[in-house]
């Protein structure tokens, strides 16, 4: 046995392992591939833009036709919107309610009807806010003269046969309409009846009462509510109507 063979058989000693040079990692290779792909995509995009621009320059009349069509379509849509607005205005001005119709409404729909009547009269921001925690305000609106209206609605399904609106109802309105809601005109509207003490209290506190009779005139006609009430505050600002 040769010494070389003996050394190779020495117990506990492993044969030497040859080390190969390291190759680039897979992550690096993927990053390079991604970068190359992005460069190719950018070159193609620039080339496509150049081709499209050159084509449009050579066919400029197409751009003119598209611009004219877009202007025509925009004009038609604008005319349609204006036409709808005019029809809505006409519909609002022609809004009418009979007392029998108002009696048959749910109390929430009665508030909607009062809001719509205020909108008919020119209060473009009229909104119904009635509900839990309304603090005495069911409808709010600003009239064309700049006055802020706060309206409390009291609907009675039985009309005059229902329970009367009393002083406590007016006291709630009086306590919140101006202090909380900033009202210039505080109104209570009912399709029923109002007690004499409540009417007297309203006069003392500069509140306005729209009873069944006044409501019938307002809802079935075209006169705004401020023309039907006495001692309405003067306009806040001059307008074409003042």
C-alpha angles and dihedrals in degrees: 000000000000122000089243091056091047093052091052091055097051107133116249096018118113124209115258116266120221115232119220122210113264119258124218111281122254092243092057091048092051092049091052091049091050092050091050090050092051092050091051091048091049092051091049092048092051090048091050092050091050091050093049093047092049091048093050091048089053091047101037092150089071089062090051092051092049091049092051092048091049091051091049093049091047091050092050092050092048091051091050092051091049091048092051090049091052092049091049090052091050091048092049092049090052095051112133135171130190120214091244089057092050092047091055094053126103110248091253091051088048088059088050090053092052090049091050092050091053089049089050089054091057104272098135095181095051109144137173112233100164120133140085111346095011090141095222098314123110099159131024126189144157115223124217089265093060097254118142114228124201114188130191113200124210111186121193116191090202093049112207090002091061127089114295124247106249141192094275090062090052091047091058091051092046092051097053112019097081103019097045106022101031095236123183089185120031114194138177115203125195138166088211135058133294126217120244093241089053091052090049091049091050092054091050093050097040093248123146125228122204105193127184094279095050091043090054092052092046097045098044097043139050102244115114118245095248089064090057098049129076127233096012111173116261120262117285093217136015114261139171087266096053 
